[in-house]
Amino acid sequence: MQGLSAMTSELFVGIDVSKDTFDVATVPASTHRTFSNDGRGISALVRELSKSGPQLVVMEATGGYQCALETKLWEREVPFAVVNPKRVRDFARGLGWIAKTDRIDAAILADYARKAELEPSVRPSEAVVHLKELVTRRRQLQKMVRQESNHLELATPAMARSINKVLKCFEKELATINKQIDAAIKADETLHEKARIMRSMPGVGRVFAFTALADLDELGRVCREVIAALVGVAPYNRDSGRSEGKRFCCGGRAELRKVLYMAALSATRHNRVIRDFYHRLLGNGKPPMVALVACMRKMLVILNAMIRDGKQWSPNTAHYA
């Protein structure tokens, strides 16, 4: 097959990403090709996409296997979006696509690109990319520390000595990564200013600040509804006819939501605005977890407005939420 398709402004491309390959489908041309997930394959794929001039390329977030391709697409100014796999599967089920293969998944992604009205990803700065790498490595180390700590519960004395040696190594590397994260933020004027603004809010600490800088580059650039949906704290209706169901939250960026949860817990104790809001919800009969998620959403909306306006925290900023 020569090329992915003739150049057309109506071309949409879906890429199913795996560790070893990229399965690439297009609509409406209905073509399919496979490229290797290595330097040569990525170069060939990006070259083909540059020639075809697609309106949008869509691929799923796959734990990092797409990162090298993302960088090359940004360099060649090929518009693309990375989407939540669950949303794509729900889209496929709605259309009756039950079977699942790499080739089918690529075709579904191409159709999703055409119908979902997605916005292309915005390229982060080099400083943000570097910070993302450091924060990702920090999470990996934390996960390994938890795993080794769990092994201690049933360890014999000989095993415990080995585990403790490994834990000391991990903890030393964690301390190094933490210093590198702080240095990366301090070295970039934009990141440093955003961190300063966020940490001016009582309840927001260092971990939330650098996690938000790494995982939520949209902060301050999108509206309150979008920022809440991105993190997964936006309530959705579940009503039908005369039946009014409970509101629920779903999806979003789980790692960021975890640290936002801890920040909200702290804010319900140390931030007068959030504390009063939390207790008012409890007084109105809301379950504690529902009230806490509402506090998470309120904090996020306020932080979004603070970053947008370049203003530090004050109790008056509560009107943003």
Long-range contacts (C-beta under 8 A, 24 or more apart in sequence): 1-31, 1-33, 3-48, 3-51, 3-52, 4-29, 4-31, 4-33, 4-48, 4-49, 4-51, 4-52, 5-29, 5-31, 5-52, 6-52, 7-51, 7-52, 7-53, 8-52, 8-53, 9-53, 9-55, 10-55, 11-52, 11-53, 11-54, 11-55, 12-54, 12-55, 12-56, 12-57, 12-58, 12-110, 12-111, 12-113, 12-114, 13-49, 13-52, 13-54, 13-56, 13-57, 13-58, 13-110, 13-113, 14-57, 14-58, 14-59, 14-105, 14-106, 14-107, 14-108, 14-109, 14-110, 14-111, 14-112, 14-113, 15-45, 15-57, 15-58, 15-59, 15-66, 15-69, 15-106, 15-109, 16-59, 16-60, 16-102, 16-103, 16-105, 16-106, 16-109, 17-59, 17-60, 17-62, 17-65, 17-66, 17-69, 18-62, 18-65, 18-102, 19-65, 21-102, 22-69, 23-102, 23-103, 23-105, 23-106, 24-106, 25-103, 25-106, 25-107, 25-109, 25-110, 26-52, 26-54, 26-110, 27-107, 27-110, 27-111, 27-113, 27-114, 28-114, 30-107, 32-103, 32-106, 32-107, 37-65, 37-69, 39-68, 42-68, 42-69, 42-72, 43-72, 45-69, 46-72, 46-73, 46-75, 46-76, 46-78, 49-73, 49-76, 49-78, 50-76, 50-78, 54-78, 54-79, 55-79, 55-113, 56-80, 56-81, 56-113, 56-118, 56-120, 57-81, 57-113, 58-82, 58-83, 58-109, 58-110, 58-112, 58-113, 58-116, 58-118, 59-83, 59-109, 60-84, 60-85, 60-88, 60-109, 61-85, 64-136, 70-121, 74-121, 74-123, 79-120, 80-120, 80-121, 81-113, 81-118, 81-119, 81-120, 81-121, 82-121, 83-109, 83-112, 83-116, 83-118, 84-251, 86-251, 87-251, 88-112, 91-115, 91-116, 122-217, 124-217, 125-188, 125-190, 127-184, 127-187, 127-188, 127-190, 127-191, 128-191, 128-213, 128-214, 128-217, 130-184, 131-181, 131-184, 131-185, 131-191, 131-210, 131-213, 131-214, 132-214, 132-215, 134-177, 134-180, 134-181, 134-184, 134-214, 135-181, 135-210, 135-211, 135-214, 135-215, 136-214, 137-177, 138-174, 138-177, 138-178, 138-181, 139-255, 141-170, 141-173, 141-174, 141-177, 142-174, 144-170, 145-170, 145-171, 145-174, 181-210, 182-206, 182-210, 185-209, 185-210, 185-213, 193-310, 194-219, 194-220, 194-307, 196-312, 197-306, 197-307, 197-310, 197-311, 197-312, 197-313, 198-303, 198-306, 198-307, 200-306, 200-312, 200-313, 201-267, 201-271, 201-299, 201-302, 201-303, 201-306, 201-313, 202-266, 202-267, 202-270, 202-271, 202-272, 202-274, 202-313, 203-263, 203-264, 203-266, 203-267, 203-268, 203-269, 203-270, 203-271, 203-274, 203-299, 204-263, 204-267, 204-299, 204-303, 205-263, 205-266, 207-259, 207-262, 208-259, 208-260, 208-262, 208-263, 211-255, 211-256, 211-259, 212-256, 212-259, 212-303, 215-253, 215-255, 215-256, 216-253, 216-256, 219-303, 219-304, 219-307, 220-304, 220-306, 220-307, 220-308, 221-308, 222-304, 224-301, 224-304, 224-305, 224-320, 224-321, 227-300, 227-301, 227-304, 228-297, 228-300, 228-301, 231-256, 231-257, 231-260, 231-296, 231-300, 232-257, 233-257, 233-260, 233-293, 233-296, 233-297, 233-300, 234-297, 235-297, 249-293, 257-296, 260-296, 260-299, 260-300, 261-292, 261-296, 263-296, 263-299, 264-292, 264-295, 264-296, 264-299, 265-292, 267-295, 267-299, 268-292, 268-295, 272-315, 273-315, 273-318, 274-298, 274-299, 277-318, 297-321
